[in-house]
Amino acid sequence: MIETQWYLLLSAGVFSIGLLGILVRENALIYLMSVELMLNAANINLVAFSLQHGNLTGQVFALFGMALAAAEVAIGLGIILVLYRNFETIDVTVPTTMRW
């Protein structure tokens, strides 16, 4: 059986890649994929600790996290389509010029 620390190390790596994607890129689709990576890292943690403690609570919360991720993608893609229709780009720095 794989030890819990390896799952935590995998989760930290996946979360770091997602955080790096958010901090470095300006593309809205990359933002969505990076947030998905971060949510998957949290789900890995939940399942790993559920396995360690021998109950199913973490796995149930991981299922709720997957449902949240699906809803986030549906709403996020709608926002990206509106962004593309209005500005003909999916660069997230362009709509900030509308503030003034």
C-alpha positions in Angstrom: 0.0 0.0 0.0 1.3 3.5 -0.8 1.9 5.7 2.1 -0.1 8.9 2.7 2.9 11.2 2.3 3.3 10.2 -1.3 -0.3 11.3 -2.0 0.4 14.5 -0.2 3.5 15.1 -2.3 1.6 14.5 -5.5 -1.1 16.8 -4.3 1.4 19.6 -3.5 2.9 19.2 -6.9 -0.4 19.4 -8.8 -1.5 22.4 -6.7 1.8 24.1 -7.4 1.4 23.6 -11.1 -2.1 25.0 -10.9 -0.9 28.0 -8.9 1.9 28.7 -11.3 -0.6 28.5 -14.2 -2.7 31.2 -12.6 0.2 33.5 -11.7 2.0 33.3 -15.1 -0.6 33.1 -17.8 -3.2 35.6 -19.0 -5.4 33.3 -21.0 -8.8 32.6 -19.5 -8.8 29.0 -20.6 -5.5 28.4 -18.8 -7.0 30.0 -15.7 -9.9 27.5 -15.8 -7.6 24.6 -16.2 -5.3 25.8 -13.4 -8.3 26.1 -11.1 -9.3 22.6 -12.0 -5.8 21.4 -11.1 -6.0 23.1 -7.8 -9.4 21.5 -7.0 -8.1 18.1 -8.1 -5.2 18.5 -5.7 -7.7 19.2 -2.9 -9.6 16.1 -3.9 -6.4 14.0 -3.8 -5.8 15.2 -0.2 -9.4 14.4 0.8 -9.2 10.9 -0.6 -5.7 10.3 0.9 -6.8 11.3 4.4 -10.0 9.3 4.0 -7.9 6.2 3.2 -5.6 6.9 6.1 -8.4 7.2 8.7 -10.5 4.4 7.2 -13.8 6.2 6.7 -15.6 7.4 3.6 -16.1 11.1 4.6 -13.2 12.4 2.6 -14.4 10.5 -0.5 -17.9 12.0 -0.2 -16.4 15.5 0.1 -14.3 14.7 -3.0 -17.5 13.9 -4.9 -19.0 17.2 -3.9 -15.7 18.8 -5.0 -16.0 17.2 -8.4 -19.6 18.5 -8.7 -18.4 22.0 -7.8 -15.6 21.7 -10.4 -18.2 20.7 -13.1 -20.4 23.7 -12.2 -17.3 26.0 -12.2 -16.4 24.9 -15.7 -19.9 25.4 -17.1 -20.1 28.9 -15.7 -16.5 29.7 -16.6 -16.9 28.7 -20.2 -20.0 30.9 -20.5 -18.0 33.8 -19.2 -15.2 33.1 -21.6 -17.7 33.0 -24.5 -19.1 36.4 -23.5 -15.5 37.7 -23.2 -14.7 36.5 -26.6 -17.8 38.0 -28.2 -17.2 41.4 -26.7 -13.5 41.7 -27.0 -12.6 39.1 -29.7 -9.9 37.8 -27.3 -9.7 35.6 -24.2 -6.9 37.6 -22.6 -8.0 38.5 -19.1 -6.1 41.7 -19.0 -8.1 43.4 -21.8 -11.5 43.8 -19.9 -9.8 45.6 -17.1 -9.7 48.7 -19.3 -13.5 49.0 -19.1 -13.2 50.2 -15.5 -12.4 53.8 -16.4 
